[in-house]
Amino acid sequence: MFRKIVVAYNESPESQRAFVAAMKLAKSLNAELQTITAMGDLPAYTAFAQAADSSIVRLLEQDRLKFYTKLQDQARAQVESYGIGFHSHLVEGREVEAIVDFLRQQKADLLVIGLHQRDLHIARLWSTVYELAQDAPCSVLGVH
């Protein structure tokens, strides 16, 4: 059965729904719950800002880290009342590759991801969620 559940976690409403579902599932299965958040790269225009002020990149990196740390703290606060084992992780790099690598390293049993509504079938083919579902080395649960 599922002993190690990982949630792809970010600030989106879809991710929040997936997190709630994963907490309930982890509680019912007495499983460990982990969140994985892939920190996106700073936008390309950051290079232009750096030309004007060389310290801007460092400030932007600090703000990005604060944002994701606060997001993890919110998850930790939500899971406290569930009485389950919990760990949160931040990774850098391309989202899909970073998350898939993390799943392999952790030997995860289940990845829980939030599903986005897409109007066009073709748009689904290029989505991060679709790529994760295809590449994950474990079972995947999509949550609406």
PyMOL commands that set and color helices and strands:
alter all, ss='L'
color gray80, all
select helices_A, chain A and resi 13-29+46-52+56-82+95-106+121-124+128-135
alter helices_A, ss='H'
color red, helices_A
select strands_A, chain A and resi 4-8+32-39+86-92+110-114+139-143
alter strands_A, ss='S'
color yellow, strands_A
deselect
rebuild
show_as cartoon
